[in-house]
Amino acid sequence: MVNLYRNLSPHGLIRIGGNVSDHTKYLPNGAAAVRSEKEVSVINQQDLIDLGKFARATDWKVMWGLNLGSGSKEEAVKEAVDIDAGSQLHSFEIGNEVEALPRFKKSYEAYHAAYLDYKAAIRAALPNAPFSGPDSIGNWAWITNFAGTEAGDLKLLTQHYYRGGAKDPASTLEKLIELDDGWQNRIKNLQQICREQSIAFRINEVNSFYGGGKPGVSDTFGSALWCLDYMFQLATHGCTGVNMETDVNQSLLGDPGSAGVPTDKADRPCPVGLLSHI
């Protein structure tokens, strides 16, 4: 596993998060349990120790998502304190696709108040804790509001992207590889707001089609070509990098060695695209 990551790059950024992070409980002495995003996964202290060892062995940094959807700030503080990444910790994210979390009822103000509450509690225990966010689906008002208030205390402005949904009949290879004009405008706007706010942005969750990938499309090498082209588009607009969504939510496209993805599948399309870009 370490060699697979180092073959991608001698340095990189592992993002641990996604929908599952808002359905995960941290039980330091509990039994670890990996479940789908519709159930509760459990991580324990040994998991965090192992993560730190892996980050140091690969020399990759870690962006760690905390449970804002169904957790509490007290639980988040304990989890943040116990992460054993040291200097390999890049940043914490509070919540995933936050504008879709039911508890906020589509209110940015309610979300931002909760974000500040979590951040203050974590900083009380870890004064130098770094943060990225908002981990948005793409609501431009939420992104601009967040950038306007948090830019001075932010490692990265983060957004997600998928070309469409796996269950949509229109999600074809032709759709995947054709230019997405709306997205082109979005990355231009992200570049502009980051220039204005003197911050950087990252697309920290992306893949072809959400919902596990589209059979016959996401698992073909046509998607590797899309991946390569997509990264060049982002690079030309100053994006600092991408995190290809893997594992539970992208079973067809997982990085080799992700949970549930056999390590002999090193020829999966998106890793090939990533290596071609490098």
Phi and psi in degrees as GROMACS dihedral restraints (atoms count N, CA, C in turn):
[ dihedral_restraints ]
;  ai    aj    ak    al  type     phi  dphi    fc
    3     4     5     6     1   -58.7    20    10
    4     5     6     7     1   -44.7    20    10
    6     7     8     9     1   -64.4    20    10
    7     8     9    10     1   -36.9    20    10
    9    10    11    12     1   -61.6    20    10
   10    11    12    13     1   -42.2    20    10
   12    13    14    15     1   -68.9    20    10
   13    14    15    16     1   -42.8    20    10
   15    16    17    18     1   -69.1    20    10
   16    17    18    19     1   -25.3    20    10
   18    19    20    21     1   -68.2    20    10
   19    20    21    22     1   -30.2    20    10
   21    22    23    24     1   -68.9    20    10
   22    23    24    25     1   -43.9    20    10
   24    25    26    27     1  -170.9    20    10
   25    26    27    28     1   145.9    20    10
   27    28    29    30     1   -68.4    20    10
   28    29    30    31     1   -18.4    20    10
   30    31    32    33     1  -142.3    20    10
   31    32    33    34     1   144.2    20    10
   33    34    35    36     1  -164.4    20    10
   34    35    36    37     1  -171.8    20    10
   36    37    38    39     1  -131.0    20    10
   37    38    39    40     1   113.5    20    10
   39    40    41    42     1   -88.8    20    10
   40    41    42    43     1   124.7    20    10
   42    43    44    45     1  -105.0    20    10
   43    44    45    46     1   119.7    20    10
   45    46    47    48     1  -105.0    20    10
   46    47    48    49     1   109.9    20    10
   48    49    50    51     1  -178.9    20    10
   49    50    51    52     1  -137.5    20    10
   51    52    53    54     1    87.1    20    10
   52    53    54    55     1  -173.6    20    10
   54    55    56    57     1   -55.1    20    10
   55    56    57    58     1   -35.6    20    10
   57    58    59    60     1   -61.6    20    10
   58    59    60    61     1   -30.8    20    10
   60    61    62    63     1   -64.6    20    10
   61    62    63    64     1   -24.9    20    10
   63    64    65    66     1   -90.8    20    10
   64    65    66    67     1     8.6    20    10
   66    67    68    69     1  -132.2    20    10
   67    68    69    70     1    25.9    20    10
   69    70    71    72     1  -117.1    20    10
   70    71    72    73     1   136.4    20    10
   72    73    74    75     1  -110.4    20    10
   73    74    75    76     1   143.4    20    10
   75    76    77    78     1  -101.3    20    10
   76    77    78    79     1   114.2    20    10
   78    79    80    81     1  -121.0    20    10
   79    80    81    82     1    99.9    20    10
   81    82    83    84     1   -48.9    20    10
   82    83    84    85     1   -40.5    20    10
   84    85    86    87     1  -109.7    20    10
   85    86    87    88     1    14.3    20    10
   87    88    89    90     1   -83.0    20    10
   88    89    90    91     1   174.7    20    10
   90    91    92    93     1   -87.1    20    10
   91    92    93    94     1   123.0    20    10
   93    94    95    96     1   -62.9    20    10
   94    95    96    97     1   140.1    20    10
   96    97    98    99     1  -145.5    20    10
   97    98    99   100     1   122.6    20    10
   99   100   101   102     1  -101.4    20    10
  100   101   102   103     1   118.2    20    10
  102   103   104   105     1  -132.4    20    10
  103   104   105   106     1   172.9    20    10
  105   106   107   108     1   -69.9    20    10
  106   107   108   109     1   170.6    20    10
  108   109   110   111     1   -67.6    20    10
  109   110   111   112     1   -12.3    20    10
  111   112   113   114     1   -88.8    20    10
  112   113   114   115     1    -5.3    20    10
  114   115   116   117     1  -122.1    20    10
  115   116   117   118     1   179.3    20    10
  117   118   119   120     1   -98.2    20    10
  118   119   120   121     1   118.5    20    10
  120   121   122   123     1   -87.9    20    10
  121   122   123   124     1   156.5    20    10
  123   124   125   126     1  -127.4    20    10
  124   125   126   127     1   131.3    20    10
  126   127   128   129     1  -117.2    20    10
  127   128   129   130     1   149.7    20    10
  129   130   131   132     1  -124.9    20    10
  130   131   132   133     1  -178.8    20    10
  132   133   134   135     1   -64.5    20    10
  133   134   135   136     1   -35.4    20    10
  135   136   137   138     1   -63.7    20    10
  136   137   138   139     1   -35.5    20    10
  138   139   140   141     1   -58.7    20    10
  139   140   141   142     1   -42.9    20    10
  141   142   143   144     1   -69.4    20    10
  142   143   144   145     1   -35.8    20    10
  144   145   146   147     1   -64.6    20    10
  145   146   147   148     1   -44.2    20    10
  147   148   149   150     1   -63.9    20    10
  148   149   150   151     1   -38.4    20    10
  150   151   152   153     1   -60.3    20    10
  151   152   153   154     1   -44.8    20    10
  153   154   155   156     1   -60.9    20    10
  154   155   156   157     1   -41.3    20    10
  156   157   158   159     1   -62.9    20    10
  157   158   159   160     1   -42.4    20    10
  159   160   161   162     1   -65.5    20    10
  160   161   162   163     1   -42.5    20    10
  162   163   164   165     1   -62.5    20    10
  163   164   165   166     1   -41.0    20    10
  165   166   167   168     1   -70.5    20    10
  166   167   168   169     1   -36.0    20    10
  168   169   170   171     1   -68.1    20    10
  169   170   171   172     1   -35.1    20    10
  171   172   173   174     1   -89.1    20    10
  172   173   174   175     1   -19.9    20    10
  174   175   176   177     1    64.1    20    10
  175   176   177   178     1    29.2    20    10
  177   178   179   180     1   -98.0    20    10
  178   179   180   181     1   149.8    20    10
  180   181   182   183     1   -92.6    20    10
  181   182   183   184     1   167.4    20    10
  183   184   185   186     1  -124.9    20    10
  184   185   186   187     1   128.9    20    10
  186   187   188   189     1  -104.4    20    10
  187   188   189   190     1   118.0    20    10
  189   190   191   192     1  -112.5    20    10
  190   191   192   193     1   124.7    20    10
  192   193   194   195     1   -88.5    20    10
  193   194   195   196     1   131.0    20    10
  195   196   197   198     1  -103.4    20    10
  196   197   198   199     1   151.2    20    10
  198   199   200   201     1   -78.5    20    10
  199   200   201   202     1   103.6    20    10
  201   202   203   204     1   -99.5    20    10
  202   203   204   205     1   -20.8    20    10
  204   205   206   207     1   -74.3    20    10
  205   206   207   208     1   -39.6    20    10
  207   208   209   210     1  -138.5    20    10
  208   209   210   211     1     7.5    20    10
  210   211   212   213     1  -102.5    20    10
  211   212   213   214     1  -166.7    20    10
  213   214   215   216     1  -130.5    20    10
  214   215   216   217     1   162.6    20    10
  216   217   218   219     1   -66.2    20    10
  217   218   219   220     1   -31.8    20    10
  219   220   221   222     1   -63.8    20    10
  220   221   222   223     1   -42.9    20    10
  222   223   224   225     1   -65.3    20    10
  223   224   225   226     1   -39.8    20    10
  225   226   227   228     1   -63.6    20    10
  226   227   228   229     1   -39.5    20    10
  228   229   230   231     1   -62.5    20    10
  229   230   231   232     1   -47.1    20    10
  231   232   233   234     1   -59.8    20    10
  232   233   234   235     1   -43.9    20    10
  234   235   236   237     1   -63.9    20    10
  235   236   237   238     1   -45.5    20    10
  237   238   239   240     1   -62.0    20    10
  238   239   240   241     1   -41.7    20    10
  240   241   242   243     1   -65.5    20    10
  241   242   243   244     1   -36.1    20    10
  243   244   245   246     1   -84.5    20    10
  244   245   246   247     1    -9.1    20    10
  246   247   248   249     1   -63.9    20    10
  247   248   249   250     1   127.8    20    10
  249   250   251   252     1  -104.8    20    10
  250   251   252   253     1    46.4    20    10
  252   253   254   255     1   -94.8    20    10
  253   254   255   256     1   -19.4    20    10
  255   256   257   258     1    57.2    20    10
  256   257   258   259     1  -131.0    20    10
  258   259   260   261     1   -69.5    20    10
  259   260   261   262     1   -10.3    20    10
  261   262   263   264     1   -82.0    20    10
  262   263   264   265     1    -7.5    20    10
  264   265   266   267     1   -74.1    20    10
  265   266   267   268     1   119.8    20    10
  267   268   269   270     1   -84.0    20    10
  268   269   270   271     1   -51.7    20    10
  270   271   272   273     1  -172.1    20    10
  271   272   273   274     1   162.4    20    10
  273   274   275   276     1   -99.6    20    10
  274   275   276   277     1   147.9    20    10
  276   277   278   279     1  -119.2    20    10
  277   278   279   280     1   139.6    20    10
  279   280   281   282     1  -107.0    20    10
  280   281   282   283     1    99.3    20    10
  282   283   284   285     1    91.0    20    10
  283   284   285   286     1   158.5    20    10
  285   286   287   288     1  -126.1    20    10
  286   287   288   289     1   131.8    20    10
  288   289   290   291     1    45.1    20    10
  289   290   291   292     1    60.5    20    10
  291   292   293   294     1   -64.5    20    10
  292   293   294   295     1   -28.1    20    10
  294   295   296   297     1   -70.6    20    10
  295   296   297   298     1   -12.7    20    10
  297   298   299   300     1   -99.2    20    10
  298   299   300   301     1    -0.9    20    10
  300   301   302   303     1   -71.6    20    10
  301   302   303   304     1   123.0    20    10
  303   304   305   306     1   -57.0    20    10
  304   305   306   307     1   -32.0    20    10
  306   307   308   309     1   -62.1    20    10
  307   308   309   310     1   -21.7    20    10
  309   310   311   312     1   -97.6    20    10
  310   311   312   313     1    -8.6    20    10
  312   313   314   315     1    49.8    20    10
  313   314   315   316     1    42.2    20    10
  315   316   317   318     1    65.7    20    10
  316   317   318   319     1    19.8    20    10
  318   319   320   321     1   -98.1    20    10
  319   320   321   322     1   114.5    20    10
  321   322   323   324     1   -63.1    20    10
  322   323   324   325     1   -39.7    20    10
  324   325   326   327     1   -60.3    20    10
  325   326   327   328     1   -42.7    20    10
  327   328   329   330     1   -64.9    20    10
  328   329   330   331     1   -42.7    20    10
  330   331   332   333     1   -62.1    20    10
  331   332   333   334     1   -48.2    20    10
  333   334   335   336     1   -64.9    20    10
  334   335   336   337     1   -35.9    20    10
  336   337   338   339     1   -62.5    20    10
  337   338   339   340     1   -41.9    20    10
  339   340   341   342     1   -67.4    20    10
  340   341   342   343     1   -39.1    20    10
  342   343   344   345     1   -59.3    20    10
  343   344   345   346     1   -47.5    20    10
  345   346   347   348     1   -64.4    20    10
  346   347   348   349     1   -35.1    20    10
  348   349   350   351     1   -65.2    20    10
  349   350   351   352     1   -47.5    20    10
  351   352   353   354     1   -61.1    20    10
  352   353   354   355     1   -47.6    20    10
  354   355   356   357     1   -61.0    20    10
  355   356   357   358     1   -43.0    20    10
  357   358   359   360     1   -63.3    20    10
  358   359   360   361     1   -41.0    20    10
  360   361   362   363     1   -65.8    20    10
  361   362   363   364     1   -41.2    20    10
  363   364   365   366     1   -68.1    20    10
  364   365   366   367     1   -41.4    20    10
  366   367   368   369     1   -66.7    20    10
  367   368   369   370     1   -27.4    20    10
  369   370   371   372     1   -63.8    20    10
  370   371   372   373     1   -31.9    20    10
  372   373   374   375     1   -94.2    20    10
  373   374   375   376     1   -32.5    20    10
  375   376   377   378     1  -130.1    20    10
  376   377   378   379     1    86.3    20    10
  378   379   380   381     1   -57.3    20    10
  379   380   381   382     1   -27.3    20    10
  381   382   383   384     1  -103.5    20    10
  382   383   384   385     1    17.2    20    10
  384   385   386   387     1   -59.9    20    10
  385   386   387   388     1   128.5    20    10
  387   388   389   390     1   -92.6    20    10
  388   389   390   391     1   152.0    20    10
  390   391   392   393     1  -133.5    20    10
  391   392   393   394     1   148.8    20    10
  393   394   395   396     1  -128.0    20    10
  394   395   396   397     1   163.4    20    10
  396   397   398   399     1   168.4    20    10
  397   398   399   400     1  -179.3    20    10
  399   400   401   402     1   -89.7    20    10
  400   401   402   403     1     4.0    20    10
  402   403   404   405     1    63.8    20    10
  403   404   405   406     1    52.3    20    10
  405   406   407   408     1   -90.2    20    10
  406   407   408   409     1   148.5    20    10
  408   409   410   411     1   -64.9    20    10
  409   410   411   412     1   -36.0    20    10
  411   412   413   414     1   145.7    20    10
  412   413   414   415     1    12.9    20    10
  414   415   416   417     1   -67.9    20    10
  415   416   417   418     1   110.4    20    10
  417   418   419   420     1   -66.0    20    10
  418   419   420   421     1   -34.9    20    10
  420   421   422   423     1   -63.8    20    10
  421   422   423   424     1   -41.9    20    10
  423   424   425   426     1   -65.2    20    10
  424   425   426   427     1   -41.9    20    10
  426   427   428   429     1   -64.2    20    10
  427   428   429   430     1   -46.4    20    10
  429   430   431   432     1   -68.6    20    10
  430   431   432   433     1   -39.1    20    10
  432   433   434   435     1   -62.2    20    10
  433   434   435   436     1   -43.5    20    10
  435   436   437   438     1   -65.6    20    10
  436   437   438   439     1   -45.2    20    10
  438   439   440   441     1   -62.1    20    10
  439   440   441   442     1   -39.1    20    10
  441   442   443   444     1   -65.2    20    10
  442   443   444   445     1   -32.9    20    10
  444   445   446   447     1   -99.1    20    10
  445   446   447   448     1   -25.6    20    10
  447   448   449   450     1  -111.0    20    10
  448   449   450   451     1    -3.7    20    10
  450   451   452   453     1   -54.9    20    10
  451   452   453   454     1   -36.0    20    10
  453   454   455   456     1   -73.7    20    10
  454   455   456   457     1    -6.9    20    10
  456   457   458   459     1  -135.9    20    10
  457   458   459   460     1    45.9    20    10
  459   460   461   462     1  -141.3    20    10
  460   461   462   463     1   133.1    20    10
  462   463   464   465     1   -78.0    20    10
  463   464   465   466     1   -46.9    20    10
  465   466   467   468     1  -145.9    20    10
  466   467   468   469     1   142.3    20    10
  468   469   470   471     1   -86.6    20    10
  469   470   471   472     1   127.6    20    10
  471   472   473   474     1  -123.6    20    10
  472   473   474   475     1   139.9    20    10
  474   475   476   477     1  -141.7    20    10
  475   476   477   478     1   160.4    20    10
  477   478   479   480     1  -109.1    20    10
  478   479   480   481     1   162.5    20    10
  480   481   482   483     1  -154.0    20    10
  481   482   483   484     1   133.5    20    10
  483   484   485   486     1  -135.6    20    10
  484   485   486   487     1   149.8    20    10
  486   487   488   489     1   -73.4    20    10
  487   488   489   490     1   -22.9    20    10
  489   490   491   492     1   171.3    20    10
  490   491   492   493     1  -165.8    20    10
  492   493   494   495     1  -101.8    20    10
  493   494   495   496     1   147.5    20    10
  495   496   497   498     1   -64.5    20    10
  496   497   498   499     1   -29.3    20    10
  498   499   500   501     1   -86.5    20    10
  499   500   501   502     1    -5.7    20    10
  501   502   503   504     1   -78.4    20    10
  502   503   504   505     1   123.2    20    10
  504   505   506   507     1   -58.5    20    10
  505   506   507   508     1   -23.7    20    10
  507   508   509   510     1   -78.9    20    10
  508   509   510   511     1    -4.7    20    10
  510   511   512   513     1   -81.7    20    10
  511   512   513   514     1    84.1    20    10
  513   514   515   516     1  -114.1    20    10
  514   515   516   517     1   170.6    20    10
  516   517   518   519     1   -63.5    20    10
  517   518   519   520     1   -36.2    20    10
  519   520   521   522     1   -61.0    20    10
  520   521   522   523     1   -43.7    20    10
  522   523   524   525     1   -65.0    20    10
  523   524   525   526     1   -40.0    20    10
  525   526   527   528     1   -61.2    20    10
  526   527   528   529     1   -44.1    20    10
  528   529   530   531     1   -89.9    20    10
  529   530   531   532     1   -10.3    20    10
  531   532   533   534     1   -78.6    20    10
  532   533   534   535     1   153.6    20    10
  534   535   536   537     1   -63.9    20    10
  535   536   537   538     1   133.2    20    10
  537   538   539   540     1   -97.8    20    10
  538   539   540   541     1    97.4    20    10
  540   541   542   543     1   -61.9    20    10
  541   542   543   544     1   -38.2    20    10
  543   544   545   546     1   -62.6    20    10
  544   545   546   547     1   -39.2    20    10
  546   547   548   549     1   -70.6    20    10
  547   548   549   550     1   -35.2    20    10
  549   550   551   552     1   -59.0    20    10
  550   551   552   553     1   -42.5    20    10
  552   553   554   555     1   -66.0    20    10
  553   554   555   556     1   -37.2    20    10
  555   556   557   558     1   -65.2    20    10
  556   557   558   559     1   -45.1    20    10
  558   559   560   561     1   -70.0    20    10
  559   560   561   562     1   -27.2    20    10
  561   562   563   564     1   -65.6    20    10
  562   563   564   565     1   -41.6    20    10
  564   565   566   567     1   -67.8    20    10
  565   566   567   568     1   -38.1    20    10
  567   568   569   570     1   -62.5    20    10
  568   569   570   571     1   -43.0    20    10
  570   571   572   573     1   -61.0    20    10
  571   572   573   574     1   -40.9    20    10
  573   574   575   576     1   -68.3    20    10
  574   575   576   577     1   -46.1    20    10
  576   577   578   579     1   -66.6    20    10
  577   578   579   580     1   -32.9    20    10
  579   580   581   582     1   -70.8    20    10
  580   581   582   583     1   -34.1    20    10
  582   583   584   585     1   -63.7    20    10
  583   584   585   586     1   -44.1    20    10
  585   586   587   588     1   -65.0    20    10
  586   587   588   589     1   -36.0    20    10
  588   589   590   591     1   -98.0    20    10
  589   590   591   592     1    -0.9    20    10
  591   592   593   594     1    57.4    20    10
  592   593   594   595     1    46.3    20    10
  594   595   596   597     1  -130.7    20    10
  595   596   597   598     1   174.3    20    10
  597   598   599   600     1  -114.6    20    10
  598   599   600   601     1   158.4    20    10
  600   601   602   603     1  -125.5    20    10
  601   602   603   604     1   155.5    20    10
  603   604   605   606     1  -141.1    20    10
  604   605   606   607     1   139.3    20    10
  606   607   608   609     1   -91.0    20    10
  607   608   609   610     1    93.1    20    10
  609   610   611   612     1   -94.3    20    10
  610   611   612   613     1     9.9    20    10
  612   613   614   615     1  -153.8    20    10
  613   614   615   616     1   118.3    20    10
  615   616   617   618     1  -156.5    20    10
  616   617   618   619     1   145.7    20    10
  618   619   620   621     1  -169.6    20    10
  619   620   621   622     1  -176.6    20    10
  621   622   623   624     1   -63.4    20    10
  622   623   624   625     1   -66.7    20    10
  624   625   626   627     1  -132.4    20    10
  625   626   627   628     1   127.5    20    10
  627   628   629   630     1   -69.6    20    10
  628   629   630   631     1   159.4    20    10
  630   631   632   633     1    94.4    20    10
  631   632   633   634     1    24.6    20    10
  633   634   635   636     1   101.1    20    10
  634   635   636   637     1    -1.8    20    10
  636   637   638   639     1    88.5    20    10
  637   638   639   640     1   153.7    20    10
  639   640   641   642     1   -97.1    20    10
  640   641   642   643     1   116.3    20    10
  642   643   644   645     1   -56.1    20    10
  643   644   645   646     1   137.2    20    10
  645   646   647   648     1    84.1    20    10
  646   647   648   649     1    -4.6    20    10
  648   649   650   651     1  -128.3    20    10
  649   650   651   652     1   -62.2    20    10
  651   652   653   654     1   -66.9    20    10
  652   653   654   655     1   -23.7    20    10
  654   655   656   657     1  -101.4    20    10
  655   656   657   658     1    21.5    20    10
  657   658   659   660     1  -112.9    20    10
  658   659   660   661     1   164.9    20    10
  660   661   662   663     1   -76.9    20    10
  661   662   663   664     1    -6.8    20    10
  663   664   665   666     1   -61.5    20    10
  664   665   666   667     1   -34.9    20    10
  666   667   668   669     1   -71.5    20    10
  667   668   669   670     1   -26.0    20    10
  669   670   671   672     1   -65.2    20    10
  670   671   672   673     1   -39.1    20    10
  672   673   674   675     1   -66.2    20    10
  673   674   675   676     1   -40.1    20    10
  675   676   677   678     1   -60.1    20    10
  676   677   678   679     1   -46.1    20    10
  678   679   680   681     1   -57.0    20    10
  679   680   681   682     1   -46.2    20    10
  681   682   683   684     1   -61.9    20    10
  682   683   684   685     1   -48.5    20    10
  684   685   686   687     1   -63.9    20    10
  685   686   687   688     1   -40.2    20    10
  687   688   689   690     1   -60.4    20    10
  688   689   690   691     1   -43.5    20    10
  690   691   692   693     1   -67.2    20    10
  691   692   693   694     1   -35.7    20    10
  693   694   695   696     1   -66.0    20    10
  694   695   696   697     1   -38.3    20    10
  696   697   698   699     1   -58.0    20    10
  697   698   699   700     1   -46.4    20    10
  699   700   701   702     1   -65.0    20    10
  700   701   702   703     1   -41.9    20    10
  702   703   704   705     1   -61.6    20    10
  703   704   705   706     1   -36.5    20    10
  705   706   707   708     1   -69.7    20    10
  706   707   708   709     1   -14.4    20    10
  708   709   710   711     1  -109.9    20    10
  709   710   711   712     1    18.4    20    10
  711   712   713   714     1    81.5    20    10
  712   713   714   715     1    12.3    20    10
  714   715   716   717     1   -67.6    20    10
  715   716   717   718     1   139.1    20    10
  717   718   719   720     1   -80.0    20    10
  718   719   720   721     1   -16.4    20    10
  720   721   722   723     1   161.6    20    10
  721   722   723   724     1   179.7    20    10
  723   724   725   726     1  -133.5    20    10
  724   725   726   727     1   157.8    20    10
  726   727   728   729     1  -125.0    20    10
  727   728   729   730     1   110.6    20    10
  729   730   731   732     1   -72.5    20    10
  730   731   732   733     1   122.8    20    10
  732   733   734   735     1   -65.7    20    10
  733   734   735   736     1   134.6    20    10
  735   736   737   738     1  -137.1    20    10
  736   737   738   739     1  -177.2    20    10
  738   739   740   741     1    66.0    20    10
  739   740   741   742     1  -122.5    20    10
  741   742   743   744     1   -59.3    20    10
  742   743   744   745     1   -40.2    20    10
  744   745   746   747     1   -89.3    20    10
  745   746   747   748     1   -12.8    20    10
  747   748   749   750     1  -139.2    20    10
  748   749   750   751     1    63.6    20    10
  750   751   752   753     1   -63.7    20    10
  751   752   753   754     1   -22.6    20    10
  753   754   755   756     1   -84.1    20    10
  754   755   756   757     1   -13.0    20    10
  756   757   758   759     1  -126.9    20    10
  757   758   759   760     1    12.6    20    10
  759   760   761   762     1   -59.9    20    10
  760   761   762   763     1   146.4    20    10
  762   763   764   765     1   -58.2    20    10
  763   764   765   766     1   141.4    20    10
  765   766   767   768     1   -54.6    20    10
  766   767   768   769     1   130.3    20    10
  768   769   770   771     1    94.7    20    10
  769   770   771   772     1    -9.0    20    10
  771   772   773   774     1   -62.5    20    10
  772   773   774   775     1   156.3    20    10
  774   775   776   777     1   -54.3    20    10
  775   776   777   778     1   128.0    20    10
  777   778   779   780     1    84.7    20    10
  778   779   780   781     1    -0.8    20    10
  780   781   782   783     1  -116.9    20    10
  781   782   783   784     1   114.9    20    10
  783   784   785   786     1   -59.2    20    10
  784   785   786   787     1   143.9    20    10
  786   787   788   789     1   -72.9    20    10
  787   788   789   790     1    -9.6    20    10
  789   790   791   792     1   -86.3    20    10
  790   791   792   793     1     3.4    20    10
  792   793   794   795     1   -97.5    20    10
  793   794   795   796     1    48.7    20    10
  795   796   797   798     1   -72.4    20    10
  796   797   798   799     1    -9.2    20    10
  798   799   800   801     1   -98.3    20    10
  799   800   801   802     1    18.4    20    10
  801   802   803   804     1   -59.9    20    10
  802   803   804   805     1   148.1    20    10
  804   805   806   807     1   -57.3    20    10
  805   806   807   808     1   -49.6    20    10
  807   808   809   810     1   -65.8    20    10
  808   809   810   811     1   -39.9    20    10
  810   811   812   813     1   -58.5    20    10
  811   812   813   814     1   -33.8    20    10
  813   814   815   816     1   -65.1    20    10
  814   815   816   817     1   -41.9    20    10
  816   817   818   819     1   -62.0    20    10
  817   818   819   820     1   -41.8    20    10
  819   820   821   822     1   -61.6    20    10
  820   821   822   823     1   -46.3    20    10
  822   823   824   825     1   -64.0    20    10
  823   824   825   826     1   -36.4    20    10
  825   826   827   828     1   -65.0    20    10
  826   827   828   829     1   -38.0    20    10
  828   829   830   831     1   -64.8    20    10
  829   830   831   832     1   -41.2    20    10
